[in-house]
Amino acid sequence: MKTVDAMRMMIALGLLIVSVAAVGQQTPAPPQSQSILIEGATAHLGTGDVIESCAIGLKDGRIDYVGRSFQVNKDEYDVVIDGRGQHVYPGFIVLNTTLG
């Protein structure tokens, strides 16, 4: 009888752990409603290149532009963010990193 009770307890505990993990998932972000331009930041690209005074444009949830700030048309973007003094890594999605 004790073995059956222990087995039931283990199954109940396992179901509890699985249900908590399922409920704890992150909710996806809503779709991007405004286009965003980050300008003046230092961009570190995946090729190893570094662009000082860079502009990074975001439209429809995607990176639209990466280049020099003076070459982009700011009127194409709804929100302009001053990124001076900041470092940006466009396109990098590394969860466990020490890049910054």
C-alpha positions as CSV (number, residue, x, y, z in Angstrom):
1,M,0.0,0.0,0.0
2,K,2.8,2.4,0.8
3,T,4.3,1.8,-2.7
4,V,1.0,2.8,-4.3
5,D,0.7,5.9,-2.2
6,A,4.3,6.9,-3.0
7,M,3.7,6.3,-6.7
8,R,0.6,8.5,-6.6
9,M,2.5,11.2,-4.8
10,M,5.3,11.1,-7.4
11,I,2.8,11.3,-10.3
12,A,0.9,14.2,-8.6
13,L,4.2,16.0,-8.0
14,G,5.3,15.5,-11.6
15,L,2.0,16.8,-12.9
16,L,2.3,19.8,-10.7
17,I,5.8,20.6,-11.9
18,V,4.7,20.3,-15.6
19,S,1.7,22.5,-15.1
20,V,3.7,25.2,-13.4
21,A,6.2,25.1,-16.3
22,A,3.4,25.4,-18.8
23,V,1.8,28.4,-17.1
24,G,5.1,30.1,-16.6
25,Q,5.8,30.7,-20.3
26,Q,6.3,34.2,-21.5
27,T,3.5,36.0,-23.4
28,P,4.6,37.1,-26.9
29,A,5.1,40.8,-27.3
30,P,2.4,42.6,-29.3
31,P,3.2,43.5,-32.9
32,Q,5.2,46.7,-33.4
33,S,2.8,49.6,-33.9
34,Q,5.4,52.4,-34.6
35,S,8.6,52.5,-36.5
36,I,11.6,53.3,-34.4
37,L,15.0,54.8,-35.2
38,I,17.9,54.6,-32.7
39,E,20.5,57.1,-33.7
40,G,24.0,58.1,-32.4
41,A,24.8,54.7,-30.8
42,T,27.9,52.6,-31.4
43,A,26.8,49.5,-33.4
44,H,28.7,46.2,-33.2
45,L,27.9,44.1,-36.2
46,G,28.1,40.4,-36.6
47,T,30.9,40.8,-39.1
48,G,33.1,42.3,-36.4
49,D,32.7,45.8,-37.8
50,V,32.0,48.7,-35.4
51,I,30.0,51.7,-36.6
52,E,30.3,54.9,-34.5
53,S,27.4,57.3,-34.6
54,C,25.2,54.6,-36.1
55,A,21.5,54.6,-36.9
56,I,19.3,51.5,-36.5
57,G,15.8,51.5,-38.0
58,L,13.1,49.1,-36.9
59,K,9.9,48.7,-38.9
60,D,7.2,46.0,-38.7
61,G,9.2,44.1,-36.0
62,R,12.3,43.8,-38.2
63,I,15.6,45.6,-38.5
64,D,15.1,48.0,-41.5
65,Y,18.3,50.0,-41.6
66,V,21.8,49.8,-40.1
67,G,24.2,52.5,-41.1
68,R,25.6,56.0,-40.5
69,S,23.2,58.4,-38.8
70,F,23.7,61.1,-41.4
71,Q,22.6,58.8,-44.2
72,V,19.1,57.9,-42.9
73,N,15.9,59.9,-43.5
74,K,14.6,60.5,-39.9
75,D,11.1,61.5,-41.3
76,E,10.4,57.8,-42.2
77,Y,10.3,56.9,-38.5
78,D,7.6,57.6,-35.9
79,V,9.9,57.5,-32.9
80,V,13.6,58.6,-32.8
81,I,15.6,57.5,-29.8
82,D,18.9,59.2,-28.9
83,G,21.4,56.4,-28.4
84,R,24.6,58.5,-27.9
85,G,26.9,56.8,-25.4
86,Q,25.2,53.4,-25.9
87,H,26.4,50.2,-27.6
88,V,23.9,48.3,-29.7
89,Y,24.3,44.8,-31.1
90,P,21.7,44.6,-33.9
91,G,20.5,41.1,-34.8
92,F,22.3,39.4,-31.9
93,I,20.1,37.1,-29.9
94,V,22.4,35.5,-27.4
95,L,20.8,34.6,-24.1
96,N,24.0,33.7,-22.2
97,T,26.6,36.3,-23.1
98,T,29.1,38.7,-21.6
99,L,29.1,41.0,-24.6
100,G,27.2,43.7,-22.8
